[in-house]
Amino acid sequence: MSCKYKATVAMRDRLWARILVTAGAGLLMAASLANLAYAAELDDAAKGYKYLRCERHGAVYIVRFYNPPTNLLNGAMVDEIRDLLAKVESDKETRVLVFTGGVPNYFIQHFDVAEIKKLADAIAVQSTIASESELKPIHRAFLEIEGLSKPVIAAINGEAQGGGLELALACDFRIINDTGVLGFPEVTAGFVPGAGGTVRLPRLIGIPRAKQIIMLGQPIDAKTAEQWGLVTKAVPPDQLMPVTLKLADQLASLPPAAVSAAKKLINTSGEMPMQDALKLEQATFWGLLNTDDARRIINYVVSNGGKNATQPDKKQ
């Protein structure tokens, strides 16, 4: 093999290496620009919301419900929540979503009774109640919270009853200040929770305690909610956001694909036959082993003799 040929091959290899590096950088830049575009879309939309006040805290997106004086949930707020969730799903800059109340002492008091009255009046005029197979927007909104690929934390800064508690139940974690109150008062008004309360609450805390809350229509305090497993933790009011953000930052620091997959498995496997759930878990396990995060962390642990499972810096 001549020196001239070797030099030509070496030059070709250097050229291809440069092309590949340039192409890779171009792809990374394109992905980064796309991520920034989705983030900008979310931030722009947030400026136009009437009932939501939004801010970024690193990889955590904080949303405050704002409908003074008592933060009633209504149809327009539900629409804004659904729009927000769609944009958060696409926003790669956001790893964790936090909901809290933007009015002191109220997360969401309950759904606006004036809107419920309009519904009752419409039913009275129709004389009959149609059997509807389509879920209403509020049901879809709460299903979309559960289905979001990112963790959602409810930072309950006070009262959360009726629709407010139903929204919190759709979240992955619930932190409450220790002066907060939770409940379903609907039975005392002659009807029942209508946005998932009778479905999600017994699955979370069991049927006997769910009956006590729903059928008596009496609220429970934060300490009881913590003891019953209705909330993750009850904390002093001045510690609500620090504790919430500590949890959110911890979640945001973990490999996002693994966190998302864990949420999906936990939310769906309980409604599946055992073998189907195990097959889904197995497929997810094998699929995640082939991700960059898993390979990097596994290699790091093995190289340290399996003694240090702390997540390594991404540059290592």
C-alpha positions as CSV (number, residue, x, y, z in Angstrom):
1,M,0.0,0.0,0.0
2,S,1.6,3.3,-1.1
3,C,2.1,6.3,1.2
4,K,0.0,8.3,-1.2
5,Y,-2.9,5.9,-0.9
6,K,-2.6,5.9,2.9
7,A,-2.6,9.7,3.0
8,T,-5.7,9.8,0.8
9,V,-7.5,7.3,3.1
10,A,-6.5,9.3,6.2
11,M,-7.7,12.5,4.6
12,R,-11.0,10.8,3.6
13,D,-11.5,9.6,7.2
14,R,-10.8,13.0,8.7
15,L,-13.3,14.5,6.2
16,W,-16.0,12.1,7.2
17,A,-15.3,12.6,10.8
18,R,-15.7,16.3,10.4
19,I,-18.9,15.8,8.4
20,L,-20.3,13.6,11.1
21,V,-19.3,15.9,13.9
22,T,-20.9,18.9,12.0
23,A,-24.0,16.9,11.3
24,G,-24.3,15.8,14.9
25,A,-23.9,19.4,16.1
26,G,-26.5,20.5,13.6
27,L,-29.0,17.9,14.9
28,L,-28.3,18.9,18.5
29,M,-28.8,22.5,17.6
30,A,-32.0,21.7,15.8
31,A,-33.3,19.8,18.7
32,S,-32.3,22.5,21.1
33,L,-34.1,25.2,19.0
34,A,-37.2,23.0,18.8
35,N,-37.1,22.6,22.6
36,L,-36.8,26.4,23.0
37,A,-39.7,26.9,20.6
38,Y,-42.0,24.6,22.7
39,A,-40.9,26.4,25.9
40,A,-41.6,29.8,24.2
41,E,-45.0,28.5,23.1
42,L,-45.9,27.5,26.7
43,D,-44.6,30.8,28.1
44,D,-46.5,32.9,25.5
45,A,-49.8,30.9,26.2
46,A,-49.3,31.4,29.9
47,K,-49.5,35.2,29.5
48,G,-53.0,34.9,28.1
49,Y,-54.5,32.7,30.8
50,K,-57.1,34.4,32.9
51,Y,-57.3,31.9,35.8
52,L,-53.7,30.6,35.8
53,R,-50.5,32.3,37.0
54,C,-47.4,30.5,35.7
55,E,-43.7,30.7,36.4
56,R,-40.6,28.6,35.8
57,H,-38.3,27.3,38.5
58,G,-35.6,25.7,36.6
59,A,-37.0,22.5,35.2
60,V,-40.1,22.9,37.4
61,Y,-43.2,24.7,36.0
62,I,-45.4,26.2,38.7
63,V,-49.0,27.0,38.0
64,R,-51.2,29.0,40.5
65,F,-54.9,28.9,40.3
66,Y,-56.3,32.4,40.5
67,N,-60.0,33.1,40.8
68,P,-60.5,35.3,43.9
69,P,-61.9,35.5,46.4
70,T,-62.1,31.7,47.0
71,N,-60.6,30.2,43.9
72,L,-63.7,28.5,42.5
73,L,-63.1,26.1,39.7
74,N,-65.1,26.7,36.5
75,G,-65.4,25.6,32.9
76,A,-63.1,28.3,31.6
77,M,-60.4,27.4,34.1
78,V,-60.8,23.7,33.0
79,D,-60.2,24.8,29.4
80,E,-57.1,26.7,30.4
81,I,-55.8,23.7,32.3
82,R,-56.2,21.5,29.3
83,D,-54.5,23.9,27.0
84,L,-51.6,24.2,29.5
85,L,-51.2,20.4,29.9
86,A,-50.9,20.0,26.1
87,K,-48.2,22.5,26.0
88,V,-46.3,21.2,29.0
89,E,-46.3,17.8,27.4
90,S,-44.4,19.1,24.4
91,D,-42.1,21.4,26.4
92,K,-38.8,19.5,27.0
93,E,-37.6,22.2,29.3
94,T,-40.2,21.2,31.9
95,R,-39.6,18.1,33.9
96,V,-42.1,18.5,36.7
97,L,-45.5,20.4,36.9
98,V,-46.7,21.9,40.2
99,F,-50.2,23.1,40.9
100,T,-51.0,25.4,43.8
101,G,-53.4,28.1,44.8
102,G,-52.8,31.7,43.9
103,V,-55.3,32.9,46.5
104,P,-54.3,32.7,50.2
105,N,-55.8,29.8,52.1
106,Y,-57.5,28.3,48.9
107,F,-56.1,25.7,46.6
108,I,-59.5,25.4,44.9
109,Q,-62.5,25.7,47.2
110,H,-64.8,23.7,44.9
111,F,-66.5,23.9,41.5
112,D,-68.5,27.0,40.9
113,V,-72.0,26.2,42.1
114,A,-73.5,28.9,39.8
115,E,-72.4,26.7,36.8
116,I,-73.7,23.6,38.5
117,K,-77.1,25.4,38.9
118,K,-77.2,26.1,35.1
119,L,-76.7,22.4,34.5
120,A,-79.4,21.5,36.9
121,D,-81.8,24.1,35.3
122,A,-81.0,22.6,31.9
123,I,-81.8,19.1,33.1
124,A,-85.1,20.3,34.6
125,V,-86.2,21.8,31.3
126,Q,-85.3,18.7,29.4
127,S,-87.3,16.6,31.9
128,T,-85.0,13.6,31.3
129,I,-81.3,13.0,31.8
130,A,-79.7,11.7,28.6
131,S,-77.3,8.8,29.0
132,E,-74.0,10.2,27.8
133,S,-71.0,8.0,26.9
134,E,-68.7,11.0,26.3
135,L,-66.8,12.3,29.3
136,K,-67.1,16.0,30.1
137,P,-64.1,18.3,29.7
138,I,-63.4,18.3,33.5
139,H,-63.1,14.5,33.4
140,R,-60.8,14.8,30.4
141,A,-58.7,17.4,32.1
142,F,-58.1,15.2,35.2
143,L,-57.3,12.2,33.0
144,E,-54.8,14.4,31.1
145,I,-53.2,15.2,34.4
146,E,-52.8,11.5,35.2
147,G,-51.7,10.8,31.6
148,L,-49.1,13.6,31.5
149,S,-45.7,12.0,30.9
150,K,-44.2,14.2,33.7
151,P,-44.8,14.1,37.4
152,V,-47.5,16.5,38.8
153,I,-47.5,17.7,42.3
154,A,-50.4,19.4,44.1
155,A,-49.2,21.9,46.6
156,I,-52.4,22.4,48.6
157,N,-52.1,25.8,50.3
158,G,-55.4,25.6,52.2
159,E,-59.0,24.5,51.4
160,A,-59.5,21.9,48.6
161,Q,-63.0,20.5,48.4
162,G,-65.2,19.1,45.7
163,G,-63.6,19.7,42.3
164,G,-60.5,21.1,44.0
165,L,-59.9,17.8,45.8
166,E,-60.8,15.9,42.6
167,L,-58.0,17.8,40.8
168,A,-55.5,17.1,43.5
169,L,-56.4,13.3,43.4
170,A,-55.4,13.2,39.8
171,C,-51.9,14.5,40.7
172,D,-49.0,12.1,41.5
173,F,-48.1,13.7,44.8
174,R,-50.0,15.9,47.2
175,I,-48.3,18.2,49.8
176,I,-50.6,20.2,52.1
177,N,-50.0,22.9,54.6
178,D,-51.1,21.7,58.0
179,T,-54.0,24.2,58.2
180,G,-55.5,22.8,55.0
181,V,-58.9,21.1,54.8
182,L,-60.0,18.4,52.3
183,G,-63.5,17.1,51.6
184,F,-66.4,16.3,49.4
185,P,-69.5,18.3,50.6
186,E,-71.7,17.3,47.6
187,V,-73.9,14.8,49.5
188,T,-75.0,17.6,51.9
189,A,-76.2,19.6,48.8
190,G,-78.2,16.6,47.4
191,F,-75.9,15.2,44.8
192,V,-72.5,13.4,44.6
193,P,-69.0,14.2,43.5
194,G,-69.1,14.5,39.7
195,A,-65.4,14.7,38.5
196,G,-63.9,11.4,39.7
197,G,-64.1,11.7,43.5
198,T,-66.1,8.5,44.0
199,V,-63.6,6.7,41.7
200,R,-60.2,8.0,42.7
201,L,-60.6,8.5,46.4
202,P,-61.5,4.8,47.3
203,R,-58.7,3.6,45.1
204,L,-56.2,5.8,47.0
205,I,-57.3,5.4,50.6
206,G,-59.7,2.4,50.6
207,I,-63.5,2.1,50.5
208,P,-64.3,2.5,54.2
209,R,-62.5,5.8,54.6
210,A,-63.7,7.1,51.3
211,K,-67.3,6.4,52.4
212,Q,-66.6,8.3,55.6
213,I,-65.5,11.4,53.6
214,I,-68.0,11.3,50.8
215,M,-71.1,9.9,52.4
216,L,-71.0,12.1,55.5
217,G,-69.9,15.1,53.5
218,Q,-67.6,16.2,56.3
219,P,-64.1,17.6,55.7
220,I,-61.0,16.2,57.2
221,D,-57.9,18.1,58.4
222,A,-54.4,17.9,57.0
223,K,-53.1,15.6,59.8
224,T,-55.8,13.1,59.2
225,A,-55.3,13.3,55.5
226,E,-51.6,12.5,56.0
227,Q,-52.4,9.6,58.4
228,W,-54.8,8.1,55.9
229,G,-52.4,8.4,52.9
230,L,-54.6,11.0,51.1
231,V,-51.6,13.3,51.0
232,T,-47.9,12.6,50.8
233,K,-47.0,15.1,53.6
234,A,-48.5,17.8,55.8
235,V,-46.2,20.7,56.5
236,P,-46.3,24.2,58.2
237,P,-47.6,26.8,55.8
238,D,-44.3,28.5,55.4
239,Q,-42.7,25.2,54.4
240,L,-45.3,24.2,51.7
241,M,-43.4,25.6,48.7
242,P,-39.9,24.8,49.9
243,V,-40.9,21.2,50.6
244,T,-42.8,20.9,47.3
245,L,-39.9,22.4,45.3
246,K,-37.4,20.1,47.0
247,L,-39.5,17.1,45.9
248,A,-39.9,18.6,42.4
249,D,-36.2,19.3,42.0
250,Q,-35.5,15.7,43.1
251,L,-37.9,14.3,40.5
252,A,-36.5,16.7,37.8
253,S,-32.9,15.4,38.5
254,L,-33.8,11.8,37.7
255,P,-33.8,10.2,34.2
256,P,-37.0,11.5,32.6
257,A,-37.8,8.4,30.6
258,A,-37.6,6.2,33.7
259,V,-39.7,8.6,35.8
260,S,-42.3,8.8,33.0
261,A,-42.4,5.0,32.5
262,A,-42.7,4.4,36.3
263,K,-45.7,6.8,36.5
264,K,-47.4,5.1,33.6
265,L,-46.9,1.6,34.9
266,I,-48.2,2.5,38.4
267,N,-51.2,4.3,37.0
268,T,-52.2,1.5,34.6
269,S,-51.0,-1.9,36.1
270,G,-53.6,-1.9,38.8
271,E,-56.4,-2.1,36.3
272,M,-54.8,-4.9,34.3
273,P,-54.7,-8.7,34.8
274,M,-51.5,-9.7,36.6
275,Q,-49.8,-11.4,33.6
276,D,-50.6,-8.5,31.3
277,A,-49.2,-6.0,33.8
278,L,-46.0,-8.1,34.3
279,K,-45.5,-8.3,30.5
280,L,-45.9,-4.5,30.3
281,E,-43.4,-4.0,33.1
282,Q,-41.0,-6.5,31.5
283,A,-41.2,-4.8,28.1
284,T,-40.7,-1.4,29.7
285,F,-37.7,-2.6,31.7
286,W,-35.9,-4.0,28.7
287,G,-36.7,-0.9,26.6
288,L,-35.3,1.4,29.2
289,L,-32.1,-0.6,29.5
290,N,-31.2,0.6,25.9
291,T,-31.5,4.3,26.8
292,D,-28.4,6.6,27.1
293,D,-29.3,7.4,30.8
294,A,-29.5,3.8,31.8
295,R,-26.3,2.7,30.0
296,R,-24.4,5.7,31.5
297,I,-25.5,5.0,35.1
298,I,-25.1,1.2,34.9
299,N,-21.6,1.7,33.5
300,Y,-20.8,4.2,36.3
301,V,-22.0,1.8,39.0
302,V,-20.1,-1.2,37.5
303,S,-16.9,0.9,37.2
304,N,-17.2,1.7,40.9
305,G,-17.6,-1.9,41.9
306,G,-21.3,-1.5,42.4
307,K,-20.7,0.3,45.7
308,N,-21.9,3.8,44.6
309,A,-25.3,3.9,42.9
310,T,-25.4,7.7,43.1
311,Q,-26.4,9.1,39.7
312,P,-23.2,10.3,38.0
313,D,-22.8,13.7,36.3
314,K,-24.0,13.5,32.7
315,K,-20.6,14.5,31.5
316,Q,-18.9,11.5,33.0
